[in-house]
Amino acid sequence: TLILINSICTASYINKLTIIGNEHTRYNIIQRELYHPIPGEYDSVLAAQDRDRIYNLGLFSTVEINQIDSSYSVFVVETFRILPLPLIEYEEGKGVSLGAGIALLNFRGLNEQLVLGGIQGKQNTYFFEFKDPWAYGDHGSLSAGISQFNTESAVYNYSYTENDLIIGTGLFKGENHKYKSVIGLQKIS
């Protein structure tokens, strides 16, 4: 006897995007890292590349991408957004200076970083830094920083003060070329 078995192969087609787990990160920050075509046929190689790009944002401790029914499902677990920075500076002959800072990662849910803090004691330092890796266009970044450093010599009769203001921008040209430009003012006395 001859038995014929008919099998119908259906392509794994996806027609919608679902992102789960992004409590603070905005939807479009994750969506812009996805190159998999939607609608389209599910491709596990493209899904793995999308997963790697989302991991590279540095915002998530877990990223999983699967096809669930007709949905391209992205599951993420966000990392810490606020990091306290205890600061300790020791210089021989002068002693210890103590301070604190705070780093706000994923500031405003846009993968921006805001870092500020200061140290007081034998040395006095204050700093503020802001970074936006995608402020304009395709990966057009902006950064700015203000800092002040002040110390006195333990041996000689002088004090040193440095004030800095730095503004920068950068962009990607293709996948392999990144350009960065920084301009700033520095006053040392």
C-alpha positions, -999 to +999 in steps of 0.1 A: +000+000+000+011+035-007+003+063+017+005+099+007+009+125+034+002+161+025+019+187+045+013+223+043+043+245+051+033+280+062+059+306+064+063+321+098+049+355+090+049+385+114+028+415+110+031+434+143+057+444+169+052+439+206+077+453+232+073+441+268+092+453+299+102+488+290+090+507+320+112+538+316+127+534+282+106+549+254+092+526+228+110+544+199+144+539+215+140+501+212+122+503+179+149+522+161+174+493+168+152+468+150+161+461+114+138+431+110+111+439+084+076+441+099+054+429+082+076+401+068+087+365+072+104+359+106+142+355+103+160+342+134+194+357+122+180+392+119+163+387+153+197+378+169+212+409+153+184+431+166+189+415+201+226+424+200+219+460+190+194+464+219+219+449+243+245+474+231+224+503+243+235+493+278+200+498+292+189+462+296+201+432+315+179+408+295+168+410+259+148+382+242+132+383+208+108+356+196+079+351+172+047+347+192+019+340+168+021+367+142+039+391+165+077+400+166+079+401+204+107+418+222+110+412+259+134+434+279+145+438+316+158+473+324+190+478+344+195+503+371+187+539+361+202+557+391+237+550+403+251+567+434+288+575+431+308+576+464+339+596+456+372+593+475+404+611+465+437+604+483+468+623+475+500+617+494+511+646+516+476+661+515+452+635+528+417+625+518+390+643+501+354+630+501+324+636+479+295+621+461+279+621+427+250+606+409+246+591+375+212+592+359+213+566+332+185+564+306+176+600+316+141+609+304+138+573+290+159+584+259+192+566+267+207+600+277+232+602+306+234+629+332+262+628+357+269+653+384+289+654+417+316+669+437+345+663+461+356+686+490+385+685+514+421+688+504+410+689+468+378+705+455+362+692+424+328+698+408+315+683+376+284+681+354+282+660+322+254+653+298+254+628+269+227+621+242+239+594+218+211+601+194+202+637+196+196+643+158+195+623+126+209+588+124+231+584+155+240+622+157+252+626+193+257+656+216+277+659+248+285+687+272+304+690+304+314+716+330+340+710+356+361+727+382+392+713+399+410+732+427+440+720+449+468+735+468+504+722+469+514+703+500+550+713+495+551+746+476+532+778+482+507+777+453+472+768+444+460+753+412+425+759+397+412+745+364+378+753+349+366+734+318+336+738+295+334+711+267+308+706+240+309+678+215+290+661+187+295+629+167+279+609+139+280+576+122+287+572+085+276+537+076+281+509+102+319+512+105+328+549+106+322+571+136+333+608+137+335+629+168+342+666+172+348+683+205+354+720+213+359+736+247+373+763+269+398+757+296+410+782+322+439+773+344+453+796+371 
